[in-house]
Every structure is written in C-alpha cells, then in structure tokens.
C-alpha cells in the first residue's frame, strides 16, 4: 500500500507541474539523431577486413593473413567473404561469419577462378560479381567450379544466409526451353531492380535468368546483336541499372578497337547495344547503381565514370579522385534519422584509399588511406 500511495503522489505532483509550468522545448533535434546507422565493410590488399559506421573512421575486424580479397557481401549480421588461394585449399575459398565479422569459419571452397591479364598487363580475376545476395529471397548465390554431375550452371545457392552445409548446385532449369544444358560456366551474377537474377557465362557467351526463388532457370538465347565473345583481350562481367543489364569489359580490349567496352541489354542478355564515353582499352573493374539513381563504373587507372541517363553516354566523374586511381569496388549506404529523413552516401575502394561521395558520385573525398580492394 505504501508503494501504491507514493506512485499516486508522484502522479499528482507531475500533473500539478504540467499545469503550473510552461512546456519545455525539445532539445533533441530528430533530424540529427541517427535511428538506423549504416555498416560498411571493406578490405585491403593484404587480406585485412575493416568495418566503419561513418565512412571516415574504421576498425580492424580481421587481421592480415596475406590472402587477397575477391568479394564480400553481408546479409543482416551474416558476412560472406571470398579470399584468394590458400596453400591447404585449391582455388578461392569462401568464409562466413554470423557475428558481424568477429569470427570466421570455412564455408565453401569450390569458387570459380579464371586468372587473366588486363590490357594494361595487370593480373586480374573474377571480382565482386562472383557472389550475390537476393534480399527478396533472402538467399545467396556464388559461381562454382565443383566438378559435380549436378553442377549444370556453375552456380551454387544457399537459402540460409550462407551457412555451411546448405550450398546446393543449381540444376533446376526449364527443360523445354534449355535443350542444351552443357558448356555452362557462370562467371558473373547481377540482380535487377525487379529481382530478376541473371547469370552470365563469359567463357561460352551465354546468359540465363530466373524471376522467383522456385522458378526454373531460362536461357536468354543470343539474338541478332550478341555480346562480343571472350578472347585474350576481352572478358565481360555483368551488373545492372534498374532493370537493364550492363556488361563491362574487365580486360579492356584492344586500344585500337573501335568497339565499345560497355554494353547494355533490355532482354536479360539476348541482345546487346554499346554505350560510349569510356575510352576503349581501359580495363573496367566494377559497376554499381547506388539507390538505382545513377550507374557508376570503376576503371583501372582512369577513375570513375557515370552514365548520363539523358544522352546514354558515360562521363568522367573523378572530381576529388586521383587521375590515375584504380577503382576496385563501389557500394552505397544510408543513414536513417528519427524524423524519417535519409542521408545517402556512395563509397569507392581504390589503390589509394577509401573515397566517399555525398552527391551520388559527382564528387569524391578521401576519408581513409590504404590499398583497398573489396567493399560492401
């Protein structure tokens, strides 16, 4: 009874205070209080994994092991990381973490590896597009070279955020539509705005797609204007801009070639048309479409190019970037504030550090030094 009486008394005092005093102004500015901060992960050339919540400072979550990073994705608190060859394991290896990178365990070691040499003489390999996360399906996919009889597409999927033991070979395809399920070596993945998962086999120049988690794979048969075939100087990987597929030449092609090194397709990869603007002969290393508002391509030695949606021409957007920067990865993040407003950022990893843009890639500011590789 004493506790109840004290509680009633406190309410009475509070009520008196409310009516006898003027209302105090709210000293908290909800436009400056972050309700949902972003979490940015990126790696360097020695295999260090960093985390940042502001893009300006970072902490090491995994120390160097001398193995270069190939690709990185996050799915909630889970993190999948593909690293270069280990002495004990053949080819690239995937690792997973269920506690935001604090600990990693072996996950999958049959990742496709296709070492190549760019037009500028640099050794390169499959990049960020070798692994992808489909939020709508809450599933991960990666390219794989496991010589399994069921490994028809050179793809493996995982419906449980990448947990080991749940990777299964992709072999569910439309038997009426794909009559030749052979010579498929998926090398690159892209996800359109409407969640169409696309797979591209650069080795055999074949494109595939599926629209739902349980739908069968279909082939986008080569039309009247197919993508140029892979060669010693040309090797494409795919990305997207809204619902359009975009293919970039990772090797750069011949500097004397009049052809483009960027193409687009509006029919899942059957027909391709060239973009212009990026100098032919420049190796293209990554593609990203931040918030589906712009399309950015990172180059080896020529900075970043942005697609002008009005003219269909890529234009240099390296204001603040060194003129010879090698851009290896691009991603985007946003802060959501308590009043509902959003602040959007774009980040790029380069051989000269981490660069941040607050205007959709029009200009850049260096925030963290280092020889950086993957980012997500």
TORROLUM-119849 format. One record per residue (C-alpha): residue number from 0; x, y, z; chain. Coordinates in Angstrom, 2 decimals. Example, Ala and Ser with C-alpha at 12.3 -4.5 7.8 and 13.67 -1.06 7.14 Angstrom:
2
+-----+---------+---------+---------+--------+
: num :    east :   north :      up : chaine :
+-----+---------+---------+---------+--------+
:   0 :   12.30 :   -4.50 :    7.80 :      A :
:   1 :   13.67 :   -1.06 :    7.14 :      A :
+-----+---------+---------+---------+--------+
//
This chain:
376
+-----+---------+---------+---------+--------+
: num :    east :   north :      up : chaine :
+-----+---------+---------+---------+--------+
:   0 :    0.00 :    0.00 :    0.00 :      A :
:   1 :    2.86 :    2.40 :    0.72 :      A :
:   2 :    4.32 :    1.88 :   -2.79 :      A :
:   3 :    0.93 :    2.49 :   -4.39 :      A :
:   4 :    0.45 :    5.66 :   -2.34 :      A :
:   5 :    3.89 :    7.01 :   -3.31 :      A :
:   6 :    3.21 :    6.30 :   -7.02 :      A :
:   7 :   -0.15 :    8.17 :   -6.80 :      A :
:   8 :    1.54 :   11.07 :   -5.08 :      A :
:   9 :    4.19 :   11.28 :   -7.78 :      A :
:  10 :    1.46 :   11.36 :  -10.45 :      A :
:  11 :   -0.28 :   14.15 :   -8.60 :      A :
:  12 :    2.92 :   16.20 :   -8.41 :      A :
:  13 :    3.63 :   15.55 :  -12.08 :      A :
:  14 :    0.11 :   16.66 :  -13.01 :      A :
:  15 :    0.49 :   19.86 :  -10.98 :      A :
:  16 :    3.79 :   20.54 :  -12.68 :      A :
:  17 :    2.27 :   20.08 :  -16.13 :      A :
:  18 :   -0.44 :   22.64 :  -15.50 :      A :
:  19 :    1.60 :   25.14 :  -13.48 :      A :
:  20 :    4.66 :   25.40 :  -15.73 :      A :
:  21 :    5.14 :   26.23 :  -19.40 :      A :
:  22 :    6.15 :   23.35 :  -21.70 :      A :
:  23 :    9.87 :   23.00 :  -22.18 :      A :
:  24 :   11.19 :   23.00 :  -25.72 :      A :
:  25 :   12.51 :   19.73 :  -27.10 :      A :
:  26 :   16.29 :   19.98 :  -27.05 :      A :
:  27 :   16.77 :   16.87 :  -29.24 :      A :
:  28 :   16.94 :   17.54 :  -32.95 :      A :
:  29 :   15.50 :   14.41 :  -34.54 :      A :
:  30 :   16.94 :   15.44 :  -37.90 :      A :
:  31 :   20.39 :   14.81 :  -36.43 :      A :
:  32 :   19.71 :   11.66 :  -34.39 :      A :
:  33 :   20.52 :    8.54 :  -36.40 :      A :
:  34 :   17.98 :    5.78 :  -35.87 :      A :
:  35 :   19.48 :    3.25 :  -38.34 :      A :
:  36 :   23.22 :    3.74 :  -38.97 :      A :
:  37 :   24.94 :    2.02 :  -41.87 :      A :
:  38 :   27.66 :   -0.59 :  -41.52 :      A :
:  39 :   30.39 :   -0.56 :  -44.15 :      A :
:  40 :   32.88 :   -3.39 :  -44.69 :      A :
:  41 :   35.96 :   -3.18 :  -46.88 :      A :
:  42 :   39.29 :   -4.98 :  -47.31 :      A :
:  43 :   42.85 :   -4.21 :  -48.29 :      A :
:  44 :   45.36 :   -5.99 :  -50.49 :      A :
:  45 :   46.92 :   -7.90 :  -47.58 :      A :
:  46 :   43.65 :   -9.50 :  -46.50 :      A :
:  47 :   42.64 :   -7.15 :  -43.66 :      A :
:  48 :   38.89 :   -6.67 :  -43.11 :      A :
:  49 :   37.69 :   -3.29 :  -41.83 :      A :
:  50 :   34.36 :   -2.02 :  -40.55 :      A :
:  51 :   33.10 :    1.56 :  -40.46 :      A :
:  52 :   29.86 :    3.19 :  -39.35 :      A :
:  53 :   30.62 :    6.63 :  -40.69 :      A :
:  54 :   32.94 :    6.09 :  -43.67 :      A :
:  55 :   35.57 :    8.30 :  -42.05 :      A :
:  56 :   37.00 :    6.08 :  -39.33 :      A :
:  57 :   37.36 :    2.31 :  -39.20 :      A :
:  58 :   38.33 :   -0.61 :  -37.03 :      A :
:  59 :   40.02 :   -3.87 :  -37.96 :      A :
:  60 :   37.74 :   -6.87 :  -37.55 :      A :
:  61 :   40.10 :   -9.39 :  -39.19 :      A :
:  62 :   43.88 :   -9.05 :  -39.34 :      A :
:  63 :   46.07 :   -9.71 :  -42.34 :      A :
:  64 :   46.68 :  -13.27 :  -43.47 :      A :
:  65 :   48.36 :  -12.35 :  -46.75 :      A :
:  66 :   45.47 :  -13.64 :  -48.88 :      A :
:  67 :   43.84 :  -11.07 :  -51.16 :      A :
:  68 :   40.12 :  -10.46 :  -51.05 :      A :
:  69 :   37.96 :  -11.32 :  -54.05 :      A :
:  70 :   34.41 :  -10.50 :  -52.96 :      A :
:  71 :   32.32 :   -9.59 :  -49.94 :      A :
:  72 :   28.60 :   -9.47 :  -49.09 :      A :
:  73 :   26.56 :   -9.05 :  -45.92 :      A :
:  74 :   23.13 :  -10.45 :  -45.05 :      A :
:  75 :   21.97 :   -8.98 :  -41.79 :      A :
:  76 :   24.61 :   -9.95 :  -39.25 :      A :
:  77 :   25.99 :  -12.66 :  -41.53 :      A :
:  78 :   29.00 :  -11.90 :  -43.67 :      A :
:  79 :   30.38 :  -13.94 :  -46.59 :      A :
:  80 :   33.94 :  -13.34 :  -47.70 :      A :
:  81 :   35.74 :  -14.88 :  -50.67 :      A :
:  82 :   39.53 :  -14.85 :  -50.38 :      A :
:  83 :   42.36 :  -15.89 :  -52.65 :      A :
:  84 :   44.02 :  -19.28 :  -52.73 :      A :
:  85 :   45.21 :  -20.92 :  -49.53 :      A :
:  86 :   48.09 :  -23.37 :  -49.52 :      A :
:  87 :   45.85 :  -26.02 :  -47.99 :      A :
:  88 :   42.84 :  -25.40 :  -50.25 :      A :
:  89 :   42.63 :  -25.26 :  -54.05 :      A :
:  90 :   41.40 :  -22.02 :  -55.57 :      A :
:  91 :   39.47 :  -19.21 :  -53.84 :      A :
:  92 :   37.70 :  -20.06 :  -50.60 :      A :
:  93 :   34.57 :  -18.65 :  -49.02 :      A :
:  94 :   34.30 :  -17.97 :  -45.30 :      A :
:  95 :   31.30 :  -16.93 :  -43.24 :      A :
:  96 :   30.68 :  -15.02 :  -40.05 :      A :
:  97 :   27.46 :  -14.93 :  -38.04 :      A :
:  98 :   28.63 :  -12.20 :  -35.65 :      A :
:  99 :   29.48 :   -9.27 :  -37.94 :      A :
: 100 :   33.00 :  -10.42 :  -38.74 :      A :
: 101 :   34.25 :  -11.11 :  -35.23 :      A :
: 102 :   34.86 :  -14.75 :  -36.14 :      A :
: 103 :   35.06 :  -16.57 :  -39.49 :      A :
: 104 :   34.64 :  -20.21 :  -40.37 :      A :
: 105 :   35.25 :  -22.18 :  -43.54 :      A :
: 106 :   32.16 :  -22.25 :  -45.75 :      A :
: 107 :   32.72 :  -23.26 :  -49.37 :      A :
: 108 :   35.86 :  -23.94 :  -51.39 :      A :
: 109 :   34.73 :  -24.58 :  -54.95 :      A :
: 110 :   34.68 :  -20.99 :  -56.17 :      A :
: 111 :   35.40 :  -20.45 :  -59.86 :      A :
: 112 :   38.79 :  -18.89 :  -60.59 :      A :
: 113 :   39.75 :  -17.59 :  -64.02 :      A :
: 114 :   43.07 :  -15.70 :  -63.84 :      A :
: 115 :   43.52 :  -13.24 :  -66.68 :      A :
: 116 :   45.77 :  -10.38 :  -67.74 :      A :
: 117 :   44.31 :   -6.95 :  -68.49 :      A :
: 118 :   45.12 :   -4.80 :  -71.49 :      A :
: 119 :   47.49 :   -2.89 :  -69.19 :      A :
: 120 :   49.37 :   -6.01 :  -68.16 :      A :
: 121 :   47.88 :   -6.50 :  -64.70 :      A :
: 122 :   46.82 :   -9.90 :  -63.41 :      A :
: 123 :   43.11 :   -9.96 :  -62.59 :      A :
: 124 :   40.40 :  -12.46 :  -61.73 :      A :
: 125 :   36.65 :  -12.72 :  -61.16 :      A :
: 126 :   35.50 :   -9.86 :  -58.97 :      A :
: 127 :   32.60 :   -8.82 :  -56.75 :      A :
: 128 :   30.00 :  -10.16 :  -59.19 :      A :
: 129 :   31.06 :  -13.75 :  -58.44 :      A :
: 130 :   28.73 :  -13.66 :  -55.41 :      A :
: 131 :   25.38 :  -12.01 :  -54.84 :      A :
: 132 :   22.64 :  -11.64 :  -52.24 :      A :
: 133 :   18.97 :  -11.57 :  -53.24 :      A :
: 134 :   17.09 :   -9.76 :  -50.42 :      A :
: 135 :   13.64 :  -10.70 :  -51.72 :      A :
: 136 :   14.51 :  -14.41 :  -51.47 :      A :
: 137 :   16.93 :  -13.97 :  -48.53 :      A :
: 138 :   19.34 :  -16.23 :  -50.42 :      A :
: 139 :   22.96 :  -16.07 :  -51.58 :      A :
: 140 :   24.45 :  -17.33 :  -54.84 :      A :
: 141 :   28.03 :  -17.82 :  -56.00 :      A :
: 142 :   29.88 :  -19.14 :  -59.04 :      A :
: 143 :   31.41 :  -22.56 :  -58.53 :      A :
: 144 :   33.67 :  -24.91 :  -60.45 :      A :
: 145 :   32.92 :  -28.02 :  -58.45 :      A :
: 146 :   33.04 :  -30.95 :  -60.95 :      A :
: 147 :   29.70 :  -32.32 :  -59.80 :      A :
: 148 :   27.36 :  -34.04 :  -62.26 :      A :
: 149 :   24.58 :  -31.83 :  -60.91 :      A :
: 150 :   26.59 :  -28.64 :  -61.32 :      A :
: 151 :   24.90 :  -27.70 :  -64.60 :      A :
: 152 :   25.15 :  -23.92 :  -64.37 :      A :
: 153 :   28.39 :  -23.50 :  -62.47 :      A :
: 154 :   26.31 :  -21.98 :  -59.71 :      A :
: 155 :   25.53 :  -22.75 :  -56.08 :      A :
: 156 :   22.75 :  -21.28 :  -53.98 :      A :
: 157 :   22.20 :  -21.01 :  -50.26 :      A :
: 158 :   18.77 :  -20.18 :  -48.69 :      A :
: 159 :   20.15 :  -19.80 :  -45.14 :      A :
: 160 :   22.33 :  -16.71 :  -45.35 :      A :
: 161 :   25.38 :  -18.66 :  -46.48 :      A :
: 162 :   25.59 :  -21.15 :  -43.62 :      A :
: 163 :   27.87 :  -24.10 :  -44.45 :      A :
: 164 :   26.24 :  -27.35 :  -45.45 :      A :
: 165 :   23.38 :  -25.59 :  -47.25 :      A :
: 166 :   25.07 :  -24.74 :  -50.54 :      A :
: 167 :   23.38 :  -26.68 :  -53.34 :      A :
: 168 :   24.21 :  -26.89 :  -57.04 :      A :
: 169 :   21.83 :  -25.05 :  -59.33 :      A :
: 170 :   20.30 :  -27.62 :  -61.69 :      A :
: 171 :   16.63 :  -26.68 :  -61.80 :      A :
: 172 :   16.04 :  -25.41 :  -65.31 :      A :
: 173 :   13.31 :  -25.27 :  -67.95 :      A :
: 174 :   13.92 :  -28.48 :  -69.90 :      A :
: 175 :   11.69 :  -27.32 :  -72.76 :      A :
: 176 :   13.45 :  -24.00 :  -73.05 :      A :
: 177 :   17.08 :  -25.06 :  -72.39 :      A :
: 178 :   17.65 :  -28.00 :  -74.70 :      A :
: 179 :   21.44 :  -27.91 :  -74.41 :      A :
: 180 :   22.38 :  -27.80 :  -70.71 :      A :
: 181 :   26.09 :  -28.20 :  -71.40 :      A :
: 182 :   29.07 :  -25.90 :  -71.67 :      A :
: 183 :   27.78 :  -23.57 :  -68.97 :      A :
: 184 :   30.37 :  -21.89 :  -66.76 :      A :
: 185 :   28.72 :  -19.00 :  -64.93 :      A :
: 186 :   31.28 :  -16.29 :  -64.26 :      A :
: 187 :   29.17 :  -13.30 :  -63.19 :      A :
: 188 :   25.86 :  -12.51 :  -61.46 :      A :
: 189 :   23.55 :   -9.49 :  -61.44 :      A :
: 190 :   20.22 :   -8.68 :  -59.81 :      A :
: 191 :   17.83 :   -6.22 :  -61.45 :      A :
: 192 :   15.61 :   -3.76 :  -59.61 :      A :
: 193 :   12.64 :   -6.12 :  -60.02 :      A :
: 194 :   14.62 :   -9.03 :  -58.52 :      A :
: 195 :   15.40 :  -10.88 :  -61.74 :      A :
: 196 :   18.55 :  -12.88 :  -61.05 :      A :
: 197 :   20.80 :  -13.01 :  -64.11 :      A :
: 198 :   23.80 :  -15.27 :  -64.69 :      A :
: 199 :   26.37 :  -14.74 :  -67.43 :      A :
: 200 :   28.81 :  -17.31 :  -68.76 :      A :
: 201 :   31.63 :  -15.28 :  -70.29 :      A :
: 202 :   33.54 :  -18.40 :  -71.31 :      A :
: 203 :   30.76 :  -19.58 :  -73.65 :      A :
: 204 :   28.94 :  -16.24 :  -74.03 :      A :
: 205 :   25.60 :  -17.47 :  -72.67 :      A :
: 206 :   23.08 :  -15.67 :  -70.45 :      A :
: 207 :   20.48 :  -17.11 :  -68.06 :      A :
: 208 :   17.85 :  -15.71 :  -65.71 :      A :
: 209 :   15.17 :  -16.60 :  -63.17 :      A :
: 210 :   12.42 :  -14.47 :  -61.68 :      A :
: 211 :   11.47 :  -16.22 :  -58.44 :      A :
: 212 :   13.18 :  -18.40 :  -55.85 :      A :
: 213 :   11.43 :  -21.58 :  -57.01 :      A :
: 214 :   11.28 :  -20.72 :  -60.71 :      A :
: 215 :   13.37 :  -22.64 :  -63.20 :      A :
: 216 :   16.36 :  -21.10 :  -64.94 :      A :
: 217 :   15.75 :  -19.93 :  -68.50 :      A :
: 218 :   18.27 :  -19.05 :  -71.19 :      A :
: 219 :   18.39 :  -15.68 :  -72.90 :      A :
: 220 :   19.32 :  -17.02 :  -76.30 :      A :
: 221 :   21.72 :  -14.93 :  -78.36 :      A :
: 222 :   19.77 :  -12.58 :  -80.60 :      A :
: 223 :   20.74 :  -10.51 :  -83.59 :      A :
: 224 :   23.25 :   -8.45 :  -81.58 :      A :
: 225 :   25.03 :  -10.70 :  -79.07 :      A :
: 226 :   27.72 :   -9.59 :  -76.67 :      A :
: 227 :   31.26 :   -9.91 :  -78.09 :      A :
: 228 :   32.79 :  -13.27 :  -77.22 :      A :
: 229 :   35.58 :  -13.59 :  -74.69 :      A :
: 230 :   39.13 :  -13.51 :  -76.02 :      A :
: 231 :   42.64 :  -12.88 :  -74.80 :      A :
: 232 :   41.82 :   -9.17 :  -74.64 :      A :
: 233 :   38.11 :   -9.20 :  -73.78 :      A :
: 234 :   36.23 :  -10.70 :  -70.84 :      A :
: 235 :   32.89 :   -9.34 :  -69.64 :      A :
: 236 :   31.17 :   -9.34 :  -66.28 :      A :
: 237 :   27.66 :   -8.03 :  -65.64 :      A :
: 238 :   25.94 :   -5.53 :  -63.43 :      A :
: 239 :   22.68 :   -3.64 :  -63.72 :      A :
: 240 :   20.98 :   -0.26 :  -63.75 :      A :
: 241 :   17.33 :   -0.51 :  -62.69 :      A :
: 242 :   16.05 :   -3.37 :  -64.90 :      A :
: 243 :   18.76 :   -3.11 :  -67.55 :      A :
: 244 :   21.74 :   -5.47 :  -67.66 :      A :
: 245 :   25.11 :   -3.82 :  -68.24 :      A :
: 246 :   28.24 :   -5.71 :  -69.27 :      A :
: 247 :   31.71 :   -4.28 :  -68.66 :      A :
: 248 :   34.97 :   -5.48 :  -70.21 :      A :
: 249 :   37.29 :   -6.42 :  -67.35 :      A :
: 250 :   40.35 :   -6.77 :  -69.58 :      A :
: 251 :   39.93 :   -3.56 :  -71.54 :      A :
: 252 :   40.03 :   -4.93 :  -75.05 :      A :
: 253 :   42.32 :   -3.60 :  -77.71 :      A :
: 254 :   43.10 :    0.11 :  -77.58 :      A :
: 255 :   42.89 :    0.17 :  -81.37 :      A :
: 256 :   39.41 :   -1.37 :  -81.43 :      A :
: 257 :   36.53 :    0.91 :  -82.50 :      A :
: 258 :   34.10 :   -1.15 :  -80.44 :      A :
: 259 :   32.76 :   -0.26 :  -77.01 :      A :
: 260 :   33.86 :   -1.79 :  -73.71 :      A :
: 261 :   30.40 :   -1.31 :  -72.13 :      A :
: 262 :   27.15 :   -2.84 :  -73.44 :      A :
: 263 :   23.55 :   -2.98 :  -72.23 :      A :
: 264 :   20.66 :   -5.40 :  -72.66 :      A :
: 265 :   16.95 :   -4.94 :  -72.00 :      A :
: 266 :   16.03 :   -8.59 :  -72.64 :      A :
: 267 :   18.04 :  -10.41 :  -69.95 :      A :
: 268 :   21.10 :  -10.74 :  -72.20 :      A :
: 269 :   19.80 :  -11.81 :  -75.61 :      A :
: 270 :   20.64 :   -8.61 :  -77.47 :      A :
: 271 :   23.26 :   -6.05 :  -76.53 :      A :
: 272 :   23.85 :   -2.45 :  -77.59 :      A :
: 273 :   27.02 :   -0.42 :  -76.97 :      A :
: 274 :   27.45 :    2.51 :  -74.62 :      A :
: 275 :   30.09 :    5.12 :  -75.36 :      A :
: 276 :   32.12 :    7.53 :  -73.28 :      A :
: 277 :   34.67 :    5.33 :  -71.53 :      A :
: 278 :   37.92 :    5.11 :  -73.54 :      A :
: 279 :   38.30 :    1.73 :  -75.19 :      A :
: 280 :   41.40 :   -0.04 :  -73.92 :      A :
: 281 :   40.71 :    0.81 :  -70.26 :      A :
: 282 :   40.05 :   -2.23 :  -68.02 :      A :
: 283 :   36.74 :   -1.89 :  -66.18 :      A :
: 284 :   36.79 :   -3.34 :  -62.67 :      A :
: 285 :   33.39 :   -2.77 :  -61.06 :      A :
: 286 :   29.89 :   -1.48 :  -61.67 :      A :
: 287 :   27.32 :   -0.22 :  -59.18 :      A :
: 288 :   23.95 :    1.55 :  -59.31 :      A :
: 289 :   23.55 :    3.39 :  -55.99 :      A :
: 290 :   19.89 :    3.50 :  -54.93 :      A :
: 291 :   19.02 :    2.90 :  -58.62 :      A :
: 292 :   19.58 :    6.63 :  -59.17 :      A :
: 293 :   22.84 :    6.53 :  -61.12 :      A :
: 294 :   25.13 :    3.96 :  -62.72 :      A :
: 295 :   28.85 :    4.12 :  -61.89 :      A :
: 296 :   31.75 :    2.15 :  -63.39 :      A :
: 297 :   35.16 :    1.93 :  -61.76 :      A :
: 298 :   38.19 :    1.67 :  -64.03 :      A :
: 299 :   41.81 :    0.62 :  -63.71 :      A :
: 300 :   43.72 :    3.87 :  -63.86 :      A :
: 301 :   41.02 :    6.26 :  -65.13 :      A :
: 302 :   38.85 :    6.78 :  -62.07 :      A :
: 303 :   35.04 :    6.59 :  -62.17 :      A :
: 304 :   32.53 :    7.12 :  -64.98 :      A :
: 305 :   28.82 :    7.87 :  -64.57 :      A :
: 306 :   26.08 :    7.17 :  -67.08 :      A :
: 307 :   24.29 :   10.26 :  -68.34 :      A :
: 308 :   20.74 :    8.94 :  -68.50 :      A :
: 309 :   19.70 :   11.68 :  -70.93 :      A :
: 310 :   22.40 :   11.10 :  -73.52 :      A :
: 311 :   23.25 :    7.45 :  -72.89 :      A :
: 312 :   26.93 :    8.38 :  -72.67 :      A :
: 313 :   29.29 :    7.63 :  -69.77 :      A :
: 314 :   31.05 :   10.72 :  -68.42 :      A :
: 315 :   34.09 :   11.02 :  -66.15 :      A :
: 316 :   33.18 :   11.64 :  -62.52 :      A :
: 317 :   36.57 :   11.72 :  -60.82 :      A :
: 318 :   36.37 :   15.12 :  -59.10 :      A :
: 319 :   38.39 :   14.56 :  -55.92 :      A :
: 320 :   39.86 :   11.27 :  -57.15 :      A :
: 321 :   43.47 :   10.97 :  -58.32 :      A :
: 322 :   43.55 :   10.91 :  -62.12 :      A :
: 323 :   45.26 :    7.52 :  -62.16 :      A :
: 324 :   43.16 :    5.88 :  -59.44 :      A :
: 325 :   42.37 :    2.19 :  -59.80 :      A :
: 326 :   38.79 :    1.80 :  -58.58 :      A :
: 327 :   38.16 :   -1.77 :  -57.42 :      A :
: 328 :   34.80 :   -1.59 :  -55.69 :      A :
: 329 :   31.79 :    0.71 :  -55.29 :      A :
: 330 :   28.91 :    0.46 :  -52.83 :      A :
: 331 :   26.30 :    2.71 :  -51.22 :      A :
: 332 :   24.90 :    3.23 :  -47.73 :      A :
: 333 :   22.42 :    5.49 :  -45.98 :      A :
: 334 :   21.70 :    6.83 :  -42.52 :      A :
: 335 :   18.05 :    6.98 :  -41.46 :      A :
: 336 :   17.23 :    9.66 :  -38.91 :      A :
: 337 :   14.50 :    9.70 :  -36.28 :      A :
: 338 :   12.47 :   12.22 :  -38.22 :      A :
: 339 :   12.43 :    9.86 :  -41.21 :      A :
: 340 :   14.93 :   11.68 :  -43.39 :      A :
: 341 :   17.71 :    9.78 :  -45.19 :      A :
: 342 :   21.31 :   10.73 :  -45.92 :      A :
: 343 :   22.80 :    8.75 :  -48.78 :      A :
: 344 :   26.48 :    8.05 :  -49.44 :      A :
: 345 :   28.50 :    6.27 :  -52.11 :      A :
: 346 :   31.87 :    4.70 :  -51.33 :      A :
: 347 :   34.70 :    3.52 :  -53.56 :      A :
: 348 :   37.74 :    1.40 :  -52.71 :      A :
: 349 :   40.86 :    2.28 :  -54.67 :      A :
: 350 :   44.57 :    1.58 :  -54.64 :      A :
: 351 :   44.93 :    4.99 :  -52.97 :      A :
: 352 :   42.33 :    4.69 :  -50.22 :      A :
: 353 :   38.61 :    4.89 :  -49.46 :      A :
: 354 :   36.66 :    7.69 :  -51.13 :      A :
: 355 :   33.24 :    8.96 :  -50.12 :      A :
: 356 :   30.63 :   10.84 :  -52.14 :      A :
: 357 :   27.55 :   12.57 :  -50.77 :      A :
: 358 :   26.24 :   13.65 :  -54.19 :      A :
: 359 :   25.71 :   10.30 :  -55.93 :      A :
: 360 :   29.26 :   10.08 :  -57.26 :      A :
: 361 :   29.58 :   13.54 :  -58.80 :      A :
: 362 :   32.47 :   14.39 :  -56.44 :      A :
: 363 :   34.63 :   12.45 :  -54.02 :      A :
: 364 :   36.57 :   12.97 :  -50.79 :      A :
: 365 :   39.30 :   10.68 :  -49.48 :      A :
: 366 :   38.43 :    9.53 :  -45.97 :      A :
: 367 :   40.64 :    6.51 :  -45.20 :      A :
: 368 :   44.09 :    5.67 :  -46.65 :      A :
: 369 :   45.19 :    2.24 :  -47.89 :      A :
: 370 :   45.49 :   -0.10 :  -50.85 :      A :
: 371 :   41.89 :   -1.23 :  -50.76 :      A :
: 372 :   40.03 :   -3.96 :  -52.66 :      A :
: 373 :   36.50 :   -5.28 :  -51.90 :      A :
: 374 :   33.68 :   -3.29 :  -50.34 :      A :
: 375 :   30.05 :   -3.91 :  -49.36 :      A :
+-----+---------+---------+---------+--------+
//
